[in-house]
Amino acid sequence: MDLKSYLKERCQLVDDALNRFLPLADDLPASLHKSMRYSIFAGGKRIRPILMLAACEAVGGNISQAMPAACAMEMIHTYSLIHDDLPAMDDDDFRRGNPTNHKVFGEAVAILAGDALLTEAFILLSNLAAAPTVPPAALVQVIQEISCCAGSRGMVGGQVVDMESEGNAEIDLATVQYIHTHKTGALIKASVKSGALLGGASSKDAESLTRYGEAIGLAFQIADDILDIEGTTEEIGKDAGSDEARGKATYPAVMGLAEAKIRAAELVDIALDALSAFDGKADPLREIASYIVKRKS
Amino acid sequence: MDLKSYLKERCQLVDDALNRFLPLADDLPASLHKSMRYSIFAGGKRIRPILMLAACEAVGGNISQAMPAACAMEMIHTYSLIHDDLPAMDDDDFRRGNPTNHKVFGEAVAILAGDALLTEAFILLSNLAAAPTVPPAALVQVIQEISCCAGSRGMVGGQVVDMESEGNAEIDLATVQYIHTHKTGALIKASVKSGALLGGASSKDAESLTRYGEAIGLAFQIADDILDIEGTTEEIGKDAGSDEARGKATYPAVMGLAEAKIRAAELVDIALDALSAFDGKADPLREIASYIVKRKS
């Protein structure tokens, strides 16, 4: 399969759905809805929604069953970026080459746009009940999975430990692993698992896909750490080497670049192994696993 | 009935449940969980959860069916207060006589504690699926009601318009009504309606209780506006007259104090009227409606 065209086509499908699901830019209050849309349409790669759709298809489901939840996941991811960029947090002026949300709309609206995107995700998820193909019990399980992975013992917890570790020269591997599996890995795992649940996976298949999701979630963040060192500013859309400059807790920082690359490759193997019982419908998941550690942006 | 003892007893029940449902203060990351608990246990009156429990009982339900959702509602209310108090928003150093969350834990953790409380609310709601008395379909309807009322076309939207209207001398009644029904009214209405749904209300009863909730939600905020003028700093836990000093959009500001009092009383009548077909099990809701406009804090 041609992964590049696949990702491009799926990205477009997700963008179209996000455009349909989000409140219009003119809906009151317009400043809030413009701000929400600004960050949603700021050039995201839609990795999480694409993974959710692919997991749904891998178990024989149709992507329409997972699309609202896939968009909900992108909303949660986007809210986390808006809040991470705030002056009180990472204080970033640019993301993917564009001014960050608070630089355009001000801090107050940026905070509220993040809050609203997080909330909108649960509106979308609960609206799924109207889809006759999604049983309410599966839907509630998906809401539980996504909220747990996004909360204080998931993504938000990872962000707190990441922040508190910044500039600390004594960070150990266990802490970096905590940060990566929580801050980035949790939502990626939740995307894959939710796609499986919405596609009607057997519990065995859902378990295998969860293992796949955990492995690529961690691999994705290690690859990000490596890109921060080896990528150019143009490729990664932010200053190369910024993690080291900030004293960020990363895999290369605690185990060296070569060892980090080996670890990322091992995780891809674990991910592929988790898919061994799946047929060709899981090929996109296989390709994405390899792509995650080879990408240049 | 003795409303004072009733509210005190219910407040204690809600506090106990919040203590059970929230992650422990020592759970990692401890700073985040301490911050979440700090604001949850900062002396709230628990009006929203108490209303949810009372609505559940008014339709013949047991409060255990609604307690997790009642706590979820208090978490959403508390997250909104933490974010409203931030320097980029209202910039408040004190709330109910205590230092605000960001004064104690710093802005970054305060933002994340708010995010985590909002997310935790949906964890709690989805956990309700384990309760055999709550059918998944009703649960999804409650999640939809609560998320819609908390989102960009509900509470967050109201906060944006409130902020944007501050200092604007030309505010009209329609704008004040938008702010009040969205910023405060939406969650109060959602509390009452969700309690009804979780208690197994007929659609006719759920509709009546929704009308009750809408009326007291607006009455509650008008009463707050009036208290800001007539209450003492000690009673209301913040500087009296602060709304006027900030140029806040309030009912007394657009229609005068006397007219605002009449409007609040009319809304209580509408609320009581909505309960006319209910028996004695709705007495707490009746008493609370009257209390809302008579309270001194």
Interface residues (C-beta under 8 A of the other chain):
Chain A: P23 D27 L28 P29 S31 L32 H33 M36 Y79 H83 L86 A88 M89 G106 E107 A108 V109 I111 L112 G114 D115 A116 L118 T119 E120 F122 I123 L125 S126 N127 A129 P135 P136 A137 L139 V140 Q141 I143 Q144 S147 C148 A150 G151 S152 R153 V156 G157 Q159 V160 V161 M163 E164 Y178
Chain B: P23 D27 L28 P29 S31 L32 H33 M36 Y79 H83 L86 A88 M89 G106 E107 A108 V109 I111 L112 G114 D115 A116 L118 T119 E120 F122 I123 L125 S126 N127 A129 P135 P136 A137 L139 V140 Q141 I143 Q144 S147 C148 A150 G151 S152 R153 V156 G157 Q159 V160 V161 M163 E164 Y178
